[in-house]
Amino acid sequence: MILSVKDVQYISDYTLLCTFSDGVTKKVDLSILLNYPAFAELKDINMFKQFGLDGTLFWANGADIAPEFLYEHGMVA
């Protein structure tokens, strides 16, 4: 089965609640990514909140995250 993100909700700071195609929902803190160049602009919390969903998360600046990364780094909610 190919893993994808079916729903995502902003919780607080840089933490999101992601529901995956296998039915599992996980809380994912993405603050660990903010030191990487592709995610540096997202330190602006208002920009971070403007994510999109198309099987995974993406932002207007071109940054995106593989569903597998979100799944592995999330904690079951």
N, C-alpha and C positions, 0 to 999 in steps of 0.2 A: 504494500500500500504506500502510495506517495503521500507524505505528510504535508499538510497545508494549514494555514491559519484561517479559521472560519469567522471569527469575531474577535474584536479587540476593544478594550475600554481603558481609558486613561484613569489611573488611580491617584497618584501624587508624585511629585518630583519627577524622576525618570523611570517610574515603575508603571507597567501596563499589565492588564489582565488579559491573557490570550486564551482563546478556546480553539483547540486543534481539531482536525478532521477525524481523529480517533475518539473524540468526545471528551478528552482530558482538558481541564482548565488549569492554567498555571499563572502565577504571579511572577513577572520577569522584571528585574532591575537592570536597566540598560546603562546606568551611569558608568560602568566599566568600559564602555565603548567610546566615551567622550574624549579620550586622549588620542584617538586615532584621527588622522587628517580627514577622512571621509565623514566623520561624525562631529568634528570640532564645531561647526556652525550650530549644531543642535544643543550646545551648552545654553543657548538662548531658549529658555523653557517654553516661550511662546512658539518658537519655531518647532521645537520638539513635539508639541501637542498637535501640530498640523500634519500628522502622518496619514497615509492612505493604506488601504488594504486591497490586495489583489493576489490572494493566496499566501502572501507574506506582507510584512510592513515595508513601506517605502516613504521617502520624503522628497519634496520638490528639488532639493539640491542634488538628487541622484543617489543618495545613500539608501541602501536596503539591507535587510537581514534575512538570512536563510531560516526557514521554519525550523530546521533541525537545531540551529544554534539557540533559538528561543526555547525550544523544547528541552534541550540539555541543560540550559542555564536557569530555567524556571523552577519554581517551587509549587507543588500541587496546592491549589487554593482550597 
